[in-house]
Structure formats: C-alpha cells, structure tokens
C-alpha cells in the first residue's frame, strides 16, 4: 500500500533539493525524519514537511502501522522557472532564473 505526498512550486532549486532527498531514500520514516531534522539545509525543512504529510496520509487513509513505514521513493522534479532581470552597466540587463521544485515522497509498509 504505497502512499504519496507531493509538494509543488517550492522556491528552491531542484539541484539543491536533490542533495537532501538522496539522504532519506530507502530509510525508515523515523530515521529519515531524524536525518532531516539535523540536516542544516533549507530543503530539509521542506522535505520533512512533505514526508510528515505522506505519513499522515498513510495513517488516515490506509490504517497502517507508522513504525513499519519506510521511504520507498523520493524524488524532486523541476517546476516552472521565474525569470527576472537585473540591471547592469552600460544599459545592459542580466537574466536571473528563480527555479522552483516539485517534491514527491512515497512511503510503503515493509
């Protein structure tokens, strides 16, 4: 019974979020949350929130034992990019890309 939670349009670059997601893939939920709590990155907070949502979804819809859950899949997809311009010297402009991410966490029972 795999249960999924997805957080979309997070204002963090997918490359940065993937570094954190790689830390929790395949771990038990309690262990994964501990790792995320002690990871000093912005993405860790956002991914922990998504993981807690997946656990709550599993608990409320499938009536599974939370202690038996593990992170089956966790991945980060690229969302839409906001484009901004920054004025530069001699009338030029530089483009700034503000990237967004879609985080998906799938938990399953062992």
Protein Blocks (a to p, Z undefined) as FASTA:
>chain_A
ZZddddehiacdfklmmmmmmmmgopafklmmmmmmmpccfklmmmmmmmmmmmmmmmmm
nopafklpccfbacdddddddddddddeehiacdddddddddddddddZZ
